[in-house]
Amino acid sequence: MLNDHAKLVKFFSQCSEVVGRKRLQKMIYILKKSGFPFEERYQFHFYGPYSEELTLRVEELCNLGFLQETWEKKSNYYQYRYTLTSNGEQFLNHYADMDMPFMTSYIEKMNARSSRFLELVSTMLYFDELGKEEVEAKVQVVKAKQNYTQEELEEAWAFIAELAH
């Protein structure tokens, strides 16, 4: 019944914390596009792919005491942090036989990158049915304010290729 919740708890069990709601959205989306069995549906939003289902599930996990959400006020926004609780670890024990691939190496690669970069990668993956040049043109239109350089686009393509292996 809570299989999709358990998949998210498994994700949090493999990373020490996730800093930022946008980062969380992008990380789960990139994992999903990399073949991990996350079921959340995504739509294109202001910051790239966004899942209302993911937002609601994370909120439920916090309400159940499986995740801890903390926040701090920055200059003009709130920075959210998510960590797995001991109750979350106990919950995961009930799903020990869940078929969820090991994703730590993917998480480490994504955590080594900025949220801006993950936004670029997830946006490129969102339009992956298009050819390379079309994806780049689309990114420059829908993310015009980000002013991504050709170098950043090439770095993102290399990152996507690295995740595919």
N, C-alpha and C positions, 0 to 999 in steps of 0.2 A: 504494500500500500504506500509506503514512503520510499520507494526505490529511487526516485529522482532526488529526493532529499538526501538519501544515503550517498548518492554519487557526489553531491556537493560536499558533504561532510568528508568523504574520502579525499576530495581535492584539498580541502583545508587541512587534512591530516598530513598531507605531503608538502605543505609549505608552512613556515613558522607563522607568518601573518601576511595579510594582503592589505596594502595601504592604498585606499582610494576606491570609491564606488566605480568610477570610470575604468580603472585598471582591472577590477574584478570582472566587469562586463566584457572587456576586451580579452582577458585571459581565458575565460570560459568559452567565448566565441572562437578564439584561435584553436583551442583544444578540440572543440566540436568539429571545426573545419579540418582538423588534423586526424579525424577519425575516432576520437573518444566519444563514447555513447551518451553525451548529454542531450537531453530531450527538449530543452527550452527553445521556443521559437523566437526568432529575432526579426526586427524590422530596422530599416535605416532611419537613423535619428540624427540630431544635431552633431553629436560626437561620434558618429559612425554606428555600427550595428549595436542595437539595444534590445534587451529582452525584459519585458514587464514581468514575465513568469519568473525569471531569475531574481528580480528585485523582490517579488512576493515570497519566493522560497527562502531567500536569505533572511527576510524579515521574520518568517515563521520559525526558522532555525534559531534566530536570536530569541524569539518569544518562548521557544521550548527550552532555552538554556543550553543549546548545543554549540552555539557560536556566541562570542562576546563581541559586541560592537562598541567601540569607544570613538570619541571624536574630540578634535581640538579646533578652536577657531584660529584660522589663519587671517591674513589681512582682510579679505573680502569673501571668504568662503569657509566651509567646515571640511576638515580632513578626517575621513573615517578610516578606522582600522578594524580588521576582523581577525580573530584568533579562535581556534578550536578550544572548547572547554573540556574538562574531564567528563562531564555528562555527554558531550558529543563523542568522545572516545568510547564511552560505554555503549552509546547508541550504535556506533559502528560495529561493535562486537556482534550485534544481532545480524549483521550483513557480511560476516566474514567470508561467506561463500559467493558473494556478489562478483560477477565477472566484470571487473573494472581494471583495465590495463594500468601499469605503473606509469605515472606521469611526471615524476620528480625532475627528470632531465629537461623536460619541456618547461616546467615551472621555473627552474633555475635559469634557463635561457631567457625566458620572458622577464623574470625579475631583474636581470642584468640590463634591461632596456628601459627607456623612459616611457611614460604614459603616452606622450606624443608619438613615439615610434610605434607603440602597440596600436594606437588609433589608426595610424597609416597602414600597418599590416592588416588589421581587421577590415578596414575599408577596402583594401585591395582584394582581400579574400571574399568580401561580400559580392564583388563584381567579377568573380573568377570564371563566370561563363563567357566573358568577353576575352578577346585577344589582348596581348600585353600592351600594345599601343593604345587600344581602346580603354583598358583599365587605367593607364596613366592619364589619359585625357579626362576620363570621368573623375578621377581623384582630384585633378587640378580644378575641376568645376565645382564638385560638391565640397571640397576642402580648400577653396580659394584663399580663405583667411589664414590658413596654415602656411601658405607659401612653401610647400615642399619642393626641395631642389631635386634635380636629376640624380645627384649623388645619393640623396636620401631614398629615392625610389629604387635605385639599384641596390642599395643596402637592404631595403625591405624585400626585394626579389630574392636576394641571397639568403636572407633569414627564412623566407617561406620555403626555399629549396632545402635548406638545412633541416627544417622541421619535417619535411617529407621523407627524410631518410631515417 
